[in-house]
């Protein structure tokens, strides 16, 4: 046996350490009395002798900290990555029933277009879905926009139709999620969504009322915070609610003030929070480009914000994981984003662009040459061709980062590094702290 090249050790002080393996995403604490044994077993070709050594050896083997002598882990990752990306076992479909929105957010990458999906497109979408579902093992549906809650009847019809197809072909229907601004999602709407299989809603709150209402306002300039908070109170016991806080230079110091309001509304124990980096998407957000944090700066501030969450009794923290196939579904053969007009894209940042970035249309079996090129660019994206990615110990949980941004990099030797590149050790230390405090509280 030999130690994995993807072992990461974190010194907590006082002779305490954490061990993380980025292939298995396993995190373990090494107790001081066990440290000499672990260090011994990490020596190449070391053999366990005592019962205690054999016990720890098995744990290290199961967690991926030790691998067979002849294993080439980079080749293993490459095969695993390509297998997941091209096996078509999972059909991933992101649906934008409309590009219209009742908000006018300062950083939104979507142009203000008002198309809504027609019944003709709905029928074509179900036919497209059947073609893929019948050869899949699982289906993952996400509702996007625009603002999808402007089209709840459309959601109900399509969601019901896809669920029927999954049942017909004995395909697992994974929990469906909806990405919404939350302004219309009162209790009645949450119940309607749940009734057709929507299990999770991602809602954005960009800080306390004053900050949020400055960034996420109605078309007439009116605020949205109070109504969203009221809707969260009504729907948090119906759907799993994930609060997304979009972070840039203008609000990262204020974004945690939302905790006070969540606590006052008895929502702390009912919701999840995560912080998202605001990016300049294809220049559509050029007006806020100067406000965007670099990935490195975002990663540093992400640690600070999660530490504040823990200090305020909110024991949740983002943990490294990887989507089926890679960093996201964009470079996966069985993943699609569909617009109200039936145009297909690989990345949802592109849906507000013109058709020049599309990969086809659900009503056309023969994509145009440029659409085939667009599709092939995503499927040909390969972090294993990047020198810095191949040598990076967070490759298994990053996989080159965002394919879209990676393809636009000037430096061909590097991918689009994600936040884990810059804050993994600190985030894992916080995860350990979070678990310790949670145990004490319970």
C-alpha positions in Angstrom: 0.0 0.0 0.0 1.0 3.6 -0.4 -0.4 7.0 0.8 -2.9 8.7 -1.5 -1.5 11.7 -3.3 -4.8 13.5 -2.4 -4.3 13.3 1.4 -4.5 16.7 3.1 -3.5 17.1 6.7 -4.6 20.1 8.8 -2.8 21.0 12.1 -5.4 22.1 14.7 -2.7 22.8 17.3 -2.2 20.9 20.6 -1.0 17.9 18.7 -4.4 17.5 17.0 -4.8 17.0 13.3 -7.5 16.5 10.7 -7.0 14.2 7.7 -9.0 14.8 4.5 -8.9 12.8 1.3 -10.2 14.7 -1.7 -11.1 11.6 -3.7 -13.4 10.1 -1.1 -14.2 13.5 0.5 -13.6 11.8 3.9 -12.7 13.9 6.9 -11.3 12.3 10.1 -9.7 13.5 13.3 -6.4 12.0 14.2 -6.2 11.6 18.0 -2.8 12.4 19.5 -2.3 8.8 20.8 -3.0 7.5 17.2 -0.7 9.9 15.4 2.5 7.8 15.5 0.5 4.8 14.1 -0.9 6.9 11.3 2.5 8.3 10.4 3.9 4.8 10.4 1.2 3.4 8.1 1.6 6.3 5.7 5.2 5.2 5.0 5.4 3.3 1.7 4.9 -0.4 2.0 4.3 -0.2 5.8 2.4 -3.1 7.3 0.1 -3.1 10.3 1.2 -5.4 13.2 -0.7 -4.8 16.4 -4.5 -5.0 16.7 -4.7 -1.3 17.0 -2.6 -0.7 13.9 -4.8 -3.1 12.0 -7.9 -1.3 13.1 -6.5 2.1 12.0 -5.2 0.6 8.8 -8.7 -0.6 7.8 -10.1 2.9 8.6 -7.4 4.5 6.4 -8.0 2.1 3.6 -11.8 2.7 3.7 -11.3 6.4 3.7 -9.0 6.4 0.7 -5.9 7.6 2.7 -4.1 4.4 1.6 -4.3 3.0 -1.9 -2.8 -0.1 -3.7 0.8 0.3 -4.7 0.1 0.0 -8.4 -2.8 2.5 -8.5 -2.4 5.6 -10.6 -4.9 7.9 -8.9 -4.8 10.5 -11.7 -5.7 7.9 -14.2 -8.4 6.6 -11.9 -9.9 10.1 -11.6 -9.8 10.5 -15.3 -11.7 7.3 -16.0 -14.2 8.1 -13.2 -14.8 11.6 -14.5 -15.3 10.5 -18.1 -17.5 7.6 -17.1 -19.8 9.9 -15.2 -19.9 12.5 -17.8 -20.8 10.3 -20.7 -22.7 7.3 -19.3 -26.1 9.1 -19.6 -27.4 7.3 -16.5 -28.6 10.6 -15.1 -30.8 12.9 -17.1 -30.4 16.5 -15.8 -32.8 19.1 -17.1 -32.9 22.7 -16.1 -36.1 24.4 -17.3 -36.7 28.1 -17.7 -40.5 28.3 -18.3 -40.0 32.1 -18.8 -37.3 34.7 -19.0 -39.6 37.3 -17.6 -38.9 38.5 -14.1 -40.7 40.7 -11.5 -37.3 41.9 -10.2 -34.7 44.2 -11.6 -31.5 43.1 -9.8 -28.4 45.1 -10.3 -26.1 42.1 -10.9 -28.4 39.8 -12.9 -26.8 38.3 -16.0 -30.1 38.0 -17.8 -31.5 40.5 -20.2 -35.1 41.5 -19.7 -36.9 39.3 -22.1 -40.5 38.2 -21.6 -40.9 34.9 -23.5 -43.1 32.3 -21.8 -43.2 28.7 -22.8 -46.1 27.8 -25.1 -48.1 24.5 -24.9 -46.5 23.5 -28.2 -43.0 23.8 -26.5 -44.3 22.0 -23.5 -45.4 19.0 -25.6 -42.0 19.0 -27.4 -40.2 19.2 -24.1 -42.0 16.1 -22.8 -41.2 14.2 -26.0 -37.5 15.3 -25.6 -37.6 14.2 -22.0 -39.0 10.8 -22.8 -36.3 10.2 -25.3 -33.7 10.7 -22.6 -35.5 9.3 -19.6 -36.2 5.9 -21.1 -32.4 5.2 -21.3 -31.6 6.7 -17.9 -31.6 5.5 -14.3 -32.4 8.8 -12.7 -33.9 12.2 -13.6 -33.0 15.5 -11.9 -35.2 18.5 -12.7 -34.4 22.1 -11.7 -36.7 25.1 -12.4 -35.0 28.3 -13.3 -35.8 31.6 -15.1 -36.4 34.5 -15.3 -38.7 34.0 -12.4 -40.3 30.5 -12.7 -43.0 31.2 -10.2 -44.6 33.5 -12.8 -45.5 30.2 -14.6 -46.7 27.8 -11.9 -49.4 26.2 -14.2 -46.6 25.4 -16.7 -44.5 23.9 -13.9 -47.4 21.8 -12.8 -48.1 20.4 -16.2 -44.5 19.6 -17.1 -43.5 18.3 -13.7 -46.5 16.0 -13.7 -45.6 14.8 -17.2 -42.0 14.1 -16.4 -42.9 12.3 -13.2 -45.3 10.1 -15.2 -42.5 9.3 -17.7 -40.1 8.4 -14.9 -42.8 6.0 -13.5 -43.4 4.5 -16.9 -39.8 3.7 -17.5 -39.0 2.8 -13.8 -36.6 5.7 -13.5 -35.8 7.3 -10.1 -37.1 10.8 -9.9 -34.7 12.8 -7.7 -36.1 15.6 -5.6 -36.9 18.6 -7.8 -35.6 22.1 -6.9 -36.7 25.6 -7.9 -34.5 28.7 -8.0 -36.8 31.6 -7.2 -36.6 35.1 -5.9 -39.3 34.1 -3.4 -41.5 37.1 -3.9 -44.6 35.1 -5.0 -43.9 31.9 -3.1 -46.4 32.1 -0.3 -47.8 29.1 1.5 -50.4 28.3 -1.1 -47.8 28.3 -3.9 -45.4 26.2 -1.8 -48.2 23.6 -1.4 -48.9 23.6 -5.1 -45.2 23.1 -5.9 -44.8 20.3 -3.3 -47.9 18.6 -4.7 -46.2 18.0 -8.0 -42.8 16.9 -6.6 -40.9 20.1 -6.0 -39.0 19.5 -2.7 -36.5 22.4 -2.4 -36.5 26.1 -3.1 -33.4 28.3 -3.4 -34.3 31.9 -2.4 -31.9 34.8 -2.5 -31.5 37.3 0.4 -28.6 39.6 -0.1 -28.3 40.8 3.5 -30.6 42.8 5.8 -33.5 44.8 4.5 -31.7 48.0 3.4 -28.9 46.1 1.6 -31.2 43.6 0.0 -33.8 46.1 -1.2 -31.1 48.2 -2.8 -29.8 45.2 -4.8 -33.0 43.2 -5.4 -35.9 45.5 -6.2 -39.1 45.4 -8.2 -39.2 47.1 -11.6 -40.8 50.1 -10.0 -38.0 50.3 -7.5 -40.0 48.9 -4.6 -38.5 46.8 -1.9 -38.9 43.0 -1.8 -37.3 42.0 1.5 -40.4 42.0 3.8 -42.6 40.1 1.5 -39.9 37.4 0.9 -39.4 37.0 4.7 -43.1 36.6 5.2 -43.2 34.0 2.5 -40.3 32.1 4.1 -42.2 32.0 7.3 -45.2 30.4 5.5 -43.3 28.0 3.3 -40.3 26.8 5.4 -42.3 23.9 6.9 -43.5 22.8 3.4 -40.3 23.0 1.3 -36.6 22.7 2.1 -35.5 26.3 1.9 -31.9 27.2 0.9 -31.0 30.9 1.4 -28.5 32.0 -1.2 -26.5 35.2 -0.3 -24.9 36.7 -3.4 -21.6 38.2 -2.2 -19.5 41.0 -3.9 -17.5 43.9 -2.7 -20.5 46.0 -1.8 -22.2 43.7 0.6 -19.9 41.1 2.1 -19.5 43.0 5.3 -23.2 43.2 5.8 -24.5 39.9 4.5 -24.5 38.2 7.9 -26.8 40.8 9.4 -29.6 38.7 8.0 -29.2 36.2 10.8 -30.9 38.5 13.3 -34.0 38.7 11.1 -34.0 34.9 10.4 -33.8 34.3 14.2 -36.6 36.8 14.9 -38.8 35.0 12.3 -38.0 31.6 13.9 -36.3 30.4 10.7 -32.8 29.6 11.9 -33.6 25.9 12.5 -35.7 25.6 9.3 -33.4 26.9 6.5 -30.0 26.4 5.1 -27.6 29.3 4.1 -24.8 29.4 1.6 -22.8 32.2 0.1 -22.3 32.6 -3.7 -19.8 34.6 -5.6 -21.2 37.2 -8.0 -19.5 36.8 -11.4 -19.4 38.9 -14.5 -21.3 36.6 -16.9 -20.2 37.2 -20.5 -20.2 40.9 -20.0 -24.0 40.9 -19.4 -23.2 42.1 -15.9 -20.5 44.5 -17.0 -22.1 47.3 -15.0 -21.1 45.4 -11.7 -17.9 43.9 -12.9 -15.9 46.3 -10.7 -17.8 45.1 -7.7 -17.0 41.4 -8.2 -14.6 39.7 -5.8 -11.9 37.5 -7.2 -12.3 33.8 -6.4 -9.4 34.1 -4.0 -10.9 37.1 -2.2 -14.3 35.5 -2.1 -12.8 32.3 -0.6 -11.1 34.4 2.2 -14.4 36.2 3.0 -16.4 32.9 2.8 -14.3 31.6 5.7 -15.0 34.7 7.7 -18.7 34.6 7.0 -19.1 30.9 7.9 -17.1 31.5 11.1 -19.6 34.2 12.0 -22.5 31.8 11.3 -21.0 29.3 13.7 -20.3 31.9 16.4 -24.0 32.9 16.1 -25.2 29.4 16.7 -25.9 28.5 13.1 -24.2 25.1 12.7 -24.1 24.6 9.0 -21.2 24.9 6.7 -20.5 24.1 3.0 -18.7 20.8 2.6 -16.7 19.6 -0.5 -18.7 17.5 -2.9 -18.8 17.0 -6.6 -21.8 17.0 -9.0 -22.3 13.9 -11.2 -19.6 14.1 -13.9 -17.6 17.1 -12.8 -17.9 20.6 -11.4 -21.4 21.0 -12.8 -23.7 19.5 -15.4 -22.5 21.7 -18.3 -19.8 19.3 -19.4 -22.0 16.2 -18.9 -23.6 14.6 -22.0 -27.0 14.0 -20.3 -27.5 17.5 -19.0 -29.5 20.3 -20.7 -30.9 23.8 -20.0 -34.0 24.6 -22.0 -35.5 28.1 -22.6 -39.1 29.1 -23.1 -38.7 28.8 -26.9 -37.2 25.4 -26.7 -33.6 26.4 -27.3 -31.1 24.1 -25.6 -27.9 25.3 -23.8 -25.3 23.6 -21.7 -24.9 26.4 -19.2 -27.7 28.5 -17.6 -25.5 31.6 -17.7 -26.1 31.5 -21.4 -29.9 31.3 -21.7 -30.4 35.1 -21.9 -27.9 35.3 -24.7 -28.8 34.9 -28.4 -29.1 31.6 -30.1 -25.4 31.7 -31.1 -24.5 29.9 -27.9 -27.2 27.3 -28.1 -26.6 23.6 -28.8 -30.0 22.9 -30.4 -33.7 23.1 -30.0 -36.1 20.5 -28.7 -38.3 20.8 -31.8 -35.4 20.2 -34.2 -33.7 16.9 -34.4 -30.8 18.2 -36.5 -28.7 20.9 -34.8 -27.0 23.5 -36.9 -23.2 23.2 -37.4 -22.5 26.0 -34.9 -24.7 24.3 -32.3 -22.8 21.1 -32.7 -19.6 23.0 -32.2 -21.0 24.7 -29.0 -22.0 21.3 -27.6 -18.6 19.7 -28.4 -16.7 22.5 -26.8 -18.3 21.6 -23.4 -18.0 17.9 -23.9 -14.3 18.3 -24.9 -13.5 20.3 -21.8 -10.9 18.4 -20.0 -9.2 19.5 -16.7 -6.8 16.6 -17.1 -5.2 18.5 -20.0 -4.3 21.4 -17.6 -0.9 21.1 -16.0 -1.9 22.9 -12.8 -5.1 20.9 -12.5 -3.2 17.6 -12.9 -0.8 18.6 -10.1 -3.5 20.0 -7.7 -4.6 18.1 -4.6 -8.1 19.5 -4.8 -8.7 18.3 -8.4 -11.1 15.6 -7.3 -13.5 18.1 -5.7 -13.0 20.9 -8.2 -12.5 19.1 -11.6 -11.1 22.3 -13.2 -13.9 24.5 -11.9 -16.5 26.1 -14.1 -16.2 24.8 -17.6 -17.5 28.0 -19.2 -15.0 30.2 -17.4 -12.3 27.6 -17.8 -12.7 27.6 -21.6 -12.4 31.3 -21.6 -9.1 31.4 -19.7 -6.1 32.9 -21.5 -3.8 30.5 -19.6 -4.4 27.1 -21.2 -2.4 25.4 -18.4 -4.9 26.1 -15.7 -8.7 25.6 -15.2 -11.1 28.0 -13.4 -10.0 27.3 -9.9 -12.9 27.2 -7.4 -12.9 28.5 -3.8 -11.6 25.1 -2.4 -8.3 25.9 -4.0 -7.9 28.8 -1.6 -9.8 27.9 1.6 -10.1 24.2 1.9 -8.1 23.8 5.0 -9.9 26.7 6.8 -13.3 25.4 5.7 -12.6 21.9 6.9 -11.3 23.3 10.2 -14.6 25.2 10.5 -16.5 22.1 9.7 -14.7 20.3 12.6 -15.5 23.3 14.9 -19.1 23.3 13.8 -19.5 19.6 14.5 -17.9 20.0 18.0 -20.2 22.9 19.0 -23.2 21.1 17.6 -22.5 18.1 19.7 -22.1 20.2 22.8 -25.4 22.0 22.1 -27.2 18.7 21.5 
